[in-house]
Amino acid sequence: MCLCCPKAIGCYGKCRAADDLLLAAENHPDYERARFDFASMTTNHLVGIMAGSAPLPIRALALWYGLGTDRRPSPRLQPRRGDPTAMFDALCEAGAARTAVAREGMRKVGEVLCPFVSLLSSVRQQEPATTEDDKFPPETMIGDIPNWAFDLYSREGRRALGTYLEGNSEPARWVRAHIPPRQRIAFLGGIVFRLEGGLVRSRLRWPTGDELRRMVDLECNGPHCPDATEILELMGADIPNLNRVRVDVMGGTHHVS
């Protein structure tokens, strides 16, 4: 999900910082203790953390628990009923932008990305920003469908990832050497998404957004991969080979644009 909300975060570029903030809060190993402890805290305590000076993923976790993990559950978070009114009022008092829009978005879709955009707004307003296109790998059309559509979230994409992992490419060997068998397709699918599906034109570049992206790219890939630098580089160079596997799996034709 790509949130582009210029009025909320003071820009006219696309920004995935809210997505990356959610993934960092949910998966980064540094916040494992907070993911457990916050479930038993009072709303007032969570408000204090959310409005304080802790690292952004900690503040986001406090906001998430305060809103209620029953509204937007996660297998990585403990169950807790929330008080959305108190948390949105606290966001507003802390000077976050567009909290009324975020409140309505949360009410309608139950997605914490909405208040996370507001949480990020006060930080964004204090930092310089530019826009820059991400570097896209060559796009291959498989029939009438672009290669990046064959991802972890489609049956055909998972089949292609599984076939690719059986091969002798350097990335496939790396995954087999480091990741348990039952986790390999999900792991590689996440890596491929960071290289394909997570890219945007006119990305907003700002220090906090760049740091959240770095954390998720490199440090949020599970206990068997504490630093994904190597596998990202290997897989990035081998996307054309993955595309050939996708074509073979689909039994179709392709061309590169």
Secondary structure, DSSP 4 states (H G I P E B T S, - for coil): --B--HHHHT-SSBB-HHHHHHHHHHH-GGGHHHHHHGGGS-HHHHHHHHTSSS-HHHHHHHHHHHH-TTTS--TTS------HHHHHHHHHHTT-TTHHHHHHHHHHH--THHHHHHHHHHHHTTS--EEE---PPPPEEETTEEGGGSSTTSHHHHHHHHHHHTS--HHHHHHHHHS-GGGHHHHHHHHHHHHTTT--SSEEE-HHHHHHHHHHHHH-S-TT-S--HHHHHHHHHTHHHHHHHHHHHHT--EEE-
